[in-house]
Amino acid sequence: MSEQLDDIRSRLETISEELADLALVQLREAVDAGDDGAGAAAEERRLTRARRAVDKAAAVLGGDSS
């Protein structure tokens, strides 16, 4: 079972990285489009909250009680 949990933790870490990348892309696209940034900032915050939740889940599976 430990191997399965390590695999899930690894996938969660990958998802966390993908969410961080998406948040940066969202902000870059808003800047490039000349948006005021309100919508992009809200979307970036939402993606960041999701990333943090995924990070917490990976930490729990890794035995880290952060």
N, CA and C atoms as a LAMMPS dump frame, in Angstrom:
ITEM: TIMESTEP
0
ITEM: NUMBER OF ATOMS
198
ITEM: BOX BOUNDS ff ff ff
-5.0000000000000000e+02 5.0000000000000000e+02
-5.0000000000000000e+02 5.0000000000000000e+02
-5.0000000000000000e+02 5.0000000000000000e+02
ITEM: ATOMS id mol type element x y z
1 1 1 N 0.823 -1.187 0
2 1 2 C 0 0 0
3 1 3 C 0.873 1.259 0
4 2 1 N 2.016 1.205 0.632
5 2 2 C 2.909 2.357 0.695
6 2 3 C 3.322 2.823 -0.697
7 3 1 N 3.561 1.87 -1.576
8 3 2 C 3.942 2.215 -2.951
9 3 3 C 2.801 2.951 -3.657
10 4 1 N 1.578 2.516 -3.424
11 4 2 C 0.423 3.186 -4.031
12 4 3 C 0.281 4.613 -3.507
13 5 1 N 0.485 4.791 -2.213
14 5 2 C 0.391 6.13 -1.636
15 5 3 C 1.501 7.034 -2.163
16 6 1 N 2.701 6.485 -2.328
17 6 2 C 3.797 7.262 -2.9
18 6 3 C 3.477 7.69 -4.329
19 7 1 N 2.84 6.789 -5.084
20 7 2 C 2.45 7.113 -6.457
21 7 3 C 1.42 8.236 -6.47
22 8 1 N 0.434 8.162 -5.604
23 8 2 C -0.595 9.209 -5.528
24 8 3 C 0.028 10.533 -5.104
25 9 1 N 0.915 10.485 -4.104
26 9 2 C 1.592 11.705 -3.651
27 9 3 C 2.386 12.331 -4.791
28 10 1 N 3.061 11.507 -5.553
29 10 2 C 3.836 12 -6.684
30 10 3 C 2.93 12.665 -7.726
31 11 1 N 1.791 12.051 -7.998
32 11 2 C 0.843 12.644 -8.957
33 11 3 C 0.28 13.956 -8.427
34 12 1 N 0.015 14.02 -7.12
35 12 2 C -0.47 15.266 -6.525
36 12 3 C 0.579 16.372 -6.653
37 13 1 N 1.836 16.033 -6.461
38 13 2 C 2.901 17.021 -6.612
39 13 3 C 2.967 17.535 -8.051
40 14 1 N 2.759 16.639 -9.015
41 14 2 C 2.731 17.043 -10.419
42 14 3 C 1.546 17.966 -10.688
43 15 1 N 0.408 17.636 -10.138
44 15 2 C -0.788 18.474 -10.299
45 15 3 C -0.549 19.847 -9.687
46 16 1 N 0.107 19.894 -8.539
47 16 2 C 0.417 21.164 -7.894
48 16 3 C 1.266 22.041 -8.815
49 17 1 N 2.272 21.444 -9.431
50 17 2 C 3.119 22.186 -10.358
51 17 3 C 2.316 22.691 -11.557
52 18 1 N 1.413 21.861 -12.06
53 18 2 C 0.577 22.259 -13.196
54 18 3 C -0.33 23.428 -12.824
55 19 1 N -0.889 23.392 -11.626
56 19 2 C -1.742 24.487 -11.17
57 19 3 C -0.944 25.79 -11.032
58 20 1 N 0.276 25.69 -10.52
59 20 2 C 1.131 26.877 -10.397
60 20 3 C 1.433 27.447 -11.784
61 21 1 N 1.726 26.573 -12.734
62 21 2 C 1.986 27.02 -14.104
63 21 3 C 0.758 27.696 -14.712
64 22 1 N -0.411 27.109 -14.489
65 22 2 C -1.652 27.699 -15.012
66 22 3 C -1.902 29.083 -14.424
67 23 1 N -1.626 29.237 -13.148
68 23 2 C -1.821 30.538 -12.505
69 23 3 C -0.923 31.588 -13.155
70 24 1 N 0.319 31.233 -13.428
71 24 2 C 1.237 32.172 -14.083
72 24 3 C 0.798 32.496 -15.501
73 25 1 N 0.355 31.489 -16.233
74 25 2 C -0.137 31.707 -17.599
75 25 3 C -1.34 32.642 -17.574
76 26 1 N -2.225 32.431 -16.625
77 26 2 C -3.421 33.275 -16.495
78 26 3 C -3.031 34.737 -16.321
79 27 1 N -2.08 34.991 -15.432
80 27 2 C -1.653 36.368 -15.196
81 27 3 C -0.936 36.955 -16.409
82 28 1 N -0.089 36.149 -17.06
83 28 2 C 0.617 36.635 -18.263
84 28 3 C -0.361 37.006 -19.365
85 29 1 N -1.361 36.158 -19.591
86 29 2 C -2.346 36.424 -20.634
87 29 3 C -3.12 37.708 -20.332
88 30 1 N -3.435 37.937 -19.091
89 30 2 C -4.157 39.155 -18.71
90 30 3 C -3.299 40.386 -18.968
91 31 1 N -2.017 40.296 -18.637
92 31 2 C -1.119 41.426 -18.87
93 31 3 C -0.97 41.677 -20.367
94 32 1 N -0.781 40.61 -21.133
95 32 2 C -0.625 40.743 -22.581
96 32 3 C -1.867 41.325 -23.242
97 33 1 N -3.039 40.988 -22.702
98 33 2 C -4.302 41.473 -23.27
99 33 3 C -4.621 42.883 -22.793
100 34 1 N -3.853 43.387 -21.828
101 34 2 C -4.101 44.729 -21.318
102 34 3 C -5.302 44.823 -20.402
103 35 1 N -5.71 43.693 -19.843
104 35 2 C -6.844 43.696 -18.917
105 35 3 C -6.494 44.474 -17.654
106 36 1 N -7.536 44.924 -16.947
107 36 2 C -7.302 45.631 -15.686
108 36 3 C -6.758 44.704 -14.607
109 37 1 N -6.887 43.402 -14.811
110 37 2 C -6.303 42.438 -13.903
111 37 3 C -7.234 41.898 -12.846
112 38 1 N -8.406 42.477 -12.685
113 38 2 C -9.314 42.025 -11.617
114 38 3 C -9.741 40.572 -11.825
115 39 1 N -10.179 40.259 -13.023
116 39 2 C -10.611 38.883 -13.302
117 39 3 C -9.462 37.908 -13.243
118 40 1 N -8.326 38.322 -13.805
119 40 2 C -7.148 37.452 -13.798
120 40 3 C -6.652 37.223 -12.38
121 41 1 N -6.683 38.257 -11.571
122 41 2 C -6.231 38.115 -10.18
123 41 3 C -7.14 37.162 -9.416
124 42 1 N -8.433 37.241 -9.652
125 42 2 C -9.378 36.344 -8.983
126 42 3 C -9.141 34.9 -9.416
127 43 1 N -8.912 34.703 -10.697
128 43 2 C -8.653 33.352 -11.207
129 43 3 C -7.324 32.818 -10.663
130 44 1 N -6.321 33.68 -10.592
131 44 2 C -5.031 33.271 -10.048
132 44 3 C -5.17 32.866 -8.588
133 45 1 N -5.954 33.617 -7.818
134 45 2 C -6.178 33.264 -6.411
135 45 3 C -6.888 31.919 -6.289
136 46 1 N -7.848 31.673 -7.158
137 46 2 C -8.578 30.408 -7.133
138 46 3 C -7.637 29.241 -7.439
139 47 1 N -6.802 29.406 -8.457
140 47 2 C -5.843 28.362 -8.806
141 47 3 C -4.819 28.15 -7.688
142 48 1 N -4.406 29.218 -7.051
143 48 2 C -3.446 29.121 -5.957
144 48 3 C -4.059 28.405 -4.756
145 49 1 N -5.323 28.692 -4.459
146 49 2 C -5.995 27.981 -3.364
147 49 3 C -6.066 26.48 -3.658
148 50 1 N -6.377 26.149 -4.912
149 50 2 C -6.445 24.739 -5.303
150 50 3 C -5.068 24.087 -5.171
151 51 1 N -4.023 24.808 -5.59
152 51 2 C -2.66 24.27 -5.485
153 51 3 C -2.288 24.014 -4.032
154 52 1 N -2.627 24.941 -3.173
155 52 2 C -2.309 24.762 -1.747
156 52 3 C -3.029 23.556 -1.157
157 53 1 N -4.267 23.351 -1.554
158 53 2 C -5.023 22.19 -1.072
159 53 3 C -4.375 20.891 -1.548
160 54 1 N -3.93 20.879 -2.787
161 54 2 C -3.256 19.699 -3.327
162 54 3 C -1.932 19.478 -2.595
163 55 1 N -1.205 20.567 -2.327
164 55 2 C 0.052 20.463 -1.578
165 55 3 C -0.19 19.854 -0.193
166 56 1 N -1.255 20.277 0.457
167 56 2 C -1.579 19.744 1.785
168 56 3 C -1.884 18.253 1.702
169 57 1 N -2.633 17.852 0.687
170 57 2 C -2.948 16.433 0.537
171 57 3 C -1.686 15.615 0.295
172 58 1 N -0.785 16.13 -0.532
173 58 2 C 0.477 15.426 -0.788
174 58 3 C 1.295 15.33 0.499
175 59 1 N 1.297 16.388 1.29
176 59 2 C 2.05 16.382 2.543
177 59 3 C 1.469 15.356 3.516
178 60 1 N 0.169 15.265 3.587
179 60 2 C -0.467 14.279 4.477
180 60 3 C -0.073 12.864 4.058
181 61 1 N -0.093 12.599 2.775
182 61 2 C 0.266 11.261 2.289
183 61 3 C 1.751 10.981 2.484
184 62 1 N 2.555 12.045 2.48
185 62 2 C 3.988 11.865 2.685
186 62 3 C 4.374 11.762 4.139
187 63 1 N 3.407 11.908 5.013
188 63 2 C 3.681 11.83 6.444
189 63 3 C 4.087 13.159 7.051
190 64 1 N 4.093 14.232 6.242
191 64 2 C 4.44 15.566 6.727
192 64 3 C 3.165 16.201 7.276
193 65 1 N 3.183 16.628 8.521
194 65 2 C 1.969 17.157 9.152
195 65 3 C 1.88 18.662 9.057
196 66 1 N 2.353 19.273 7.947
197 66 2 C 2.335 20.741 7.78
198 66 3 C 0.945 21.274 7.743
